[in-house]
Structure formats: structure tokens, C-alpha cells
Amino acid sequence: MTGMMKQLALDIGLSTDPSFTNFCSGPNDATVRQLELWADGPLHSLVPTYLWGEEASGKTHLLKAVSEALRGHGALSGWMDASMLEPPEFNEAWSAVIMDDCHLYTPAQQRAAFNWFVNALSTDDGQPRWVLAAGNAPPADLALREDLRTRLGWGHVFALQALGDAERRAVIQREADARGIALGDEVVDFMLTRFSRDLGSLMQLLDQLDSYALQTQRVITIPLIKSMLESE
């Protein structure tokens, strides 16, 4: 059973459409509101921005929320993360460059990130692009090539804090209420202790439980969760 729960926790990923509206900002409210304001304004006037925080603090969600907000305004953005072994060349059509998981970049990715950074600030049309990046540590503590590491710390640097258990619990209950689902405290405890604590993962778990409960015509209980896992 433990193996099944771990596998389900791995299979449940981030929400497919991260946005500012479905992000629970908690202690990061000021940073989230600032990012939302910047994504809605003139990007060429913005200085480089770097987010850092521990796992599940919301870095990737916020970067994708910015990308989606820009897309909504008809603006293209370049995206790079540690899974992209061969990042594309800088594109003048981009209005911003967004770089996630900087702390995991290989030497080749670091070269590409440095190239993106330099080109974003010195474009042929004289309109700088916004550089938005994220990692698990402040720029000064990143094990990256010196020229990239120092540039990531040139502008705004924001530290993100992961939500505490009380805040995660409140979000789960709020989302359950919105779906018309009754969750007992023992079920929420089970979800928080046995599965990924990332909010995106927990929300997808809630969706799966809601669907399984409807199919089986049962309320959501710990035995129901275990039954769902056994049926996977």
C-alpha cells in the first residue's frame, strides 16, 4: 500500500493551467501581487527578477502564471527549465525570458541561460526584455558560472515561503467546499501525511477522489482512498 501511495504521489503533477487566480499566495501575497502587476504592464521597463524558495513554495506555478498572463496579452515568452537538454536560441519575438530550476542547470543550459540574459537586455530594437528566473537558493548561493550567477542577482530578488500545514488544510477544505465535497479532518490529515504536500498535487488528488467517489457512490473516507489506490 505504501508503494502505491508513493507512486500516486509521483503521478500527480502540477495543475495543467497554473495561473494567478488558482495560486494560494499565503505569506507570499505581496510578491504574487507584484508579479501580477508587472505581467500586466510594460515589460521593457522591468529589471531582471529572481524568485527563490524551497520545494513546493510555488516557484514553477508563478513562472507559468506569468507566462500565461503574457500569452493572454498576446506576448510571447521564452521558457527554459532543467528538463530542456537543448534550449532554443534567443528569439527577438519574445517579450520576456523565463528560466526555472536554475540551480539544476547543466553547463550547456548555463551557457544558453547566459546568452538569453545578455540578449534580453541588449536587443536589436532597443527594447529590453523582462528576465524572470527561479531557483532553490539566493543568487549568491547558486553553484553556477559566475557571470550568470551575478546577473541573476542584478534586479529584484524575492524569497518565497512554502505554506504551513494550517494553510494547506484551509486550501484543501476551501476547494472541497467549492466542489460540494465533505471532508473529515481525518481525511485531510491522511492526505497531508501520505501524499505529496505540493498544493498542485493535492488539488489533483482531490479531483481524483471526487471522481472516484462519484463512480462508486461513496463518500470520501480513508477506506475510499485506499480502495482507489488499490484500483490503480
C-alpha positions as CSV (number, residue, x, y, z in Angstrom):
1,M,0.0,0.0,0.0
2,T,2.8,2.4,0.9
3,G,4.4,1.8,-2.6
4,M,1.1,2.5,-4.3
5,M,0.6,5.8,-2.4
6,K,4.1,6.9,-3.2
7,Q,3.5,6.1,-6.9
8,L,0.3,8.0,-7.0
9,A,2.0,10.9,-5.3
10,L,4.6,10.8,-8.1
11,D,2.0,10.5,-10.8
12,I,0.1,13.6,-9.6
13,G,1.8,16.6,-11.1
14,L,1.2,20.3,-11.1
15,S,-2.1,21.8,-12.4
16,T,-2.2,21.8,-16.2
17,D,-3.1,25.5,-16.2
18,P,-1.3,27.4,-13.4
19,S,-2.5,31.0,-13.1
20,F,-2.5,33.8,-10.5
21,T,-6.1,33.0,-9.7
22,N,-5.5,29.4,-8.7
23,F,-2.4,30.1,-6.7
24,C,-2.7,30.2,-2.9
25,S,-0.3,33.0,-2.0
26,G,-0.4,32.8,1.8
27,P,2.7,34.5,3.1
28,N,3.8,35.4,-0.5
29,D,0.8,37.7,-1.2
30,A,2.9,40.8,-1.7
31,T,5.2,39.0,-4.2
32,V,2.4,37.5,-6.1
33,R,0.5,40.8,-6.4
34,Q,3.7,42.4,-7.7
35,L,4.3,39.8,-10.3
36,E,0.7,40.0,-11.5
37,L,1.1,43.8,-11.8
38,W,4.3,43.6,-13.7
39,A,2.9,40.9,-16.1
40,D,0.1,43.3,-16.9
41,G,2.3,46.3,-17.7
42,P,5.1,47.5,-20.0
43,L,7.7,44.7,-19.8
44,H,10.6,46.7,-21.3
45,S,10.7,48.9,-18.2
46,L,11.2,45.9,-15.8
47,V,14.5,44.9,-14.3
48,P,15.5,41.2,-14.0
49,T,13.5,39.4,-11.3
50,Y,14.5,36.2,-9.4
51,L,12.4,34.0,-7.2
52,W,13.8,31.5,-4.7
53,G,12.5,29.1,-2.2
54,E,12.3,25.5,-1.1
55,E,10.5,22.8,-3.0
56,A,6.7,23.3,-3.1
57,S,6.9,27.0,-2.4
58,G,5.2,27.8,-5.7
59,K,8.1,28.9,-8.0
60,T,7.2,27.0,-11.1
61,H,3.5,27.8,-10.7
62,L,4.2,31.5,-10.5
63,L,6.6,31.4,-13.5
64,K,3.9,29.6,-15.6
65,A,1.3,32.0,-14.3
66,V,3.4,34.9,-15.7
67,S,3.8,33.1,-19.0
68,E,0.1,32.5,-19.3
69,A,-0.7,36.1,-18.3
70,L,1.7,37.3,-21.0
71,R,0.1,35.0,-23.5
72,G,-3.3,36.4,-22.7
73,H,-1.9,39.8,-23.7
74,G,-0.6,38.4,-26.9
75,A,3.0,38.4,-25.8
76,L,5.4,35.5,-26.4
77,S,8.0,34.4,-23.9
78,G,10.9,32.0,-23.9
79,W,10.8,29.2,-21.4
80,M,13.8,27.2,-20.1
81,D,13.9,24.6,-17.3
82,A,16.2,21.8,-16.3
83,S,14.4,19.2,-18.4
84,M,15.3,21.0,-21.7
85,L,18.7,19.5,-22.7
86,E,18.9,21.6,-25.8
87,P,17.3,25.0,-25.1
88,P,16.4,27.1,-28.2
89,E,18.3,30.2,-29.3
90,F,17.1,33.5,-28.1
91,N,14.2,34.8,-30.1
92,E,13.7,38.5,-30.8
93,A,9.9,37.9,-30.9
94,W,9.9,37.1,-27.2
95,S,8.7,39.8,-24.8
96,A,10.2,38.0,-21.8
97,V,12.5,35.1,-21.0
98,I,11.5,32.8,-18.1
99,M,14.0,30.4,-16.6
100,D,13.0,27.8,-14.0
101,D,15.1,25.4,-11.9
102,C,18.3,27.5,-12.4
103,H,20.1,25.6,-9.6
104,L,19.9,22.4,-11.7
105,Y,21.2,23.8,-15.0
106,T,24.0,21.8,-16.7
107,P,27.0,23.7,-18.2
108,A,25.2,23.7,-21.6
109,Q,22.0,25.1,-20.1
110,Q,24.0,27.7,-18.2
111,R,25.6,28.9,-21.4
112,A,22.1,29.2,-23.0
113,A,20.7,31.0,-20.0
114,F,23.6,33.5,-20.0
115,N,23.0,34.0,-23.8
116,W,19.3,34.6,-23.1
117,F,20.0,37.0,-20.3
118,V,22.5,39.1,-22.4
119,N,20.3,39.2,-25.5
120,A,17.2,40.1,-23.5
121,L,18.8,43.2,-22.1
122,S,20.5,44.3,-25.4
123,T,18.1,43.6,-28.2
124,D,18.4,45.0,-31.7
125,D,15.2,47.0,-31.4
126,G,16.4,48.7,-28.2
127,Q,13.6,47.3,-26.2
128,P,14.9,45.2,-23.3
129,R,13.0,42.0,-22.5
130,W,12.0,41.1,-19.0
131,V,14.1,38.3,-17.4
132,L,12.3,36.2,-14.8
133,A,14.1,33.3,-13.2
134,A,13.8,31.0,-10.2
135,G,15.9,28.6,-8.2
136,N,16.1,26.9,-4.8
137,A,18.6,29.4,-3.3
138,P,19.5,33.1,-3.4
139,P,21.6,34.0,-6.5
140,A,24.8,34.4,-4.4
141,D,24.5,30.8,-3.2
142,L,23.9,29.1,-6.6
143,A,26.5,26.8,-7.9
144,L,26.5,28.3,-11.4
145,R,29.1,30.1,-13.6
146,E,30.0,33.4,-12.1
147,D,28.7,35.6,-14.9
148,L,25.2,34.0,-14.9
149,R,25.0,33.8,-11.1
150,T,25.8,37.5,-10.6
151,R,23.4,38.6,-13.3
152,L,20.5,36.6,-11.7
153,G,21.0,38.9,-8.7
154,W,21.1,42.2,-10.6
155,G,17.5,43.1,-10.1
156,H,14.6,42.2,-7.8
157,V,15.1,39.1,-5.6
158,F,12.1,37.6,-3.8
159,A,12.1,34.8,-1.3
160,L,9.0,32.5,-1.4
161,Q,7.8,30.7,1.7
162,A,6.0,27.3,1.5
163,L,2.6,27.2,3.0
164,G,2.3,25.8,6.5
165,D,0.0,22.8,7.4
166,A,-2.8,25.1,8.6
167,E,-2.7,27.0,5.3
168,R,-2.6,23.8,3.3
169,R,-5.5,22.4,5.3
170,A,-7.5,25.6,4.7
171,V,-6.9,25.4,1.0
172,I,-8.0,21.8,0.8
173,Q,-11.2,22.4,2.8
174,R,-12.0,25.5,0.7
175,E,-11.5,23.6,-2.6
176,A,-13.5,20.7,-1.2
177,D,-16.4,23.0,-0.2
178,A,-16.3,24.6,-3.7
179,R,-16.8,21.1,-5.2
180,G,-19.5,20.2,-2.7
181,I,-17.3,17.6,-1.1
182,A,-17.5,16.8,2.6
183,L,-14.0,16.0,4.0
184,G,-13.5,15.0,7.6
185,D,-10.4,16.1,9.5
186,E,-9.0,12.6,9.5
187,V,-9.2,12.5,5.7
188,V,-7.3,15.8,5.3
189,D,-4.7,14.5,7.8
190,F,-4.3,11.4,5.7
191,M,-3.9,13.4,2.5
192,L,-1.3,15.7,4.1
193,T,0.8,12.9,5.7
194,R,0.6,10.2,3.0
195,F,0.9,12.2,-0.3
196,S,2.9,15.0,-1.9
197,R,2.5,18.2,0.1
198,D,2.6,20.3,-3.1
199,L,-0.7,22.1,-3.5
200,G,-1.0,21.4,-7.2
201,S,-0.6,17.7,-6.4
202,L,-3.1,17.8,-3.6
203,M,-5.7,19.6,-5.8
204,Q,-5.3,16.9,-8.5
205,L,-5.6,14.2,-5.7
206,L,-8.8,15.9,-4.6
207,D,-10.1,15.8,-8.2
208,Q,-9.3,12.1,-8.5
209,L,-11.0,11.4,-5.2
210,D,-14.1,13.3,-6.2
211,S,-14.4,11.4,-9.5
212,Y,-13.8,8.0,-7.8
213,A,-16.4,8.8,-5.1
214,L,-19.0,9.7,-7.7
215,Q,-18.2,6.5,-9.7
216,T,-18.6,4.3,-6.6
217,Q,-21.4,6.3,-5.0
218,R,-19.5,6.6,-1.7
219,V,-18.4,9.5,0.5
220,I,-14.7,10.3,0.7
221,T,-13.1,8.4,3.6
222,I,-9.7,6.9,4.3
223,P,-11.0,3.4,3.2
224,L,-12.2,5.0,0.0
225,I,-8.8,6.5,-0.7
226,K,-7.2,3.1,-0.1
227,S,-9.7,1.5,-2.4
228,M,-8.9,4.0,-5.1
229,L,-5.2,3.2,-4.8
230,E,-5.8,-0.5,-5.0
231,S,-7.7,0.0,-8.2
232,E,-4.9,1.9,-9.9
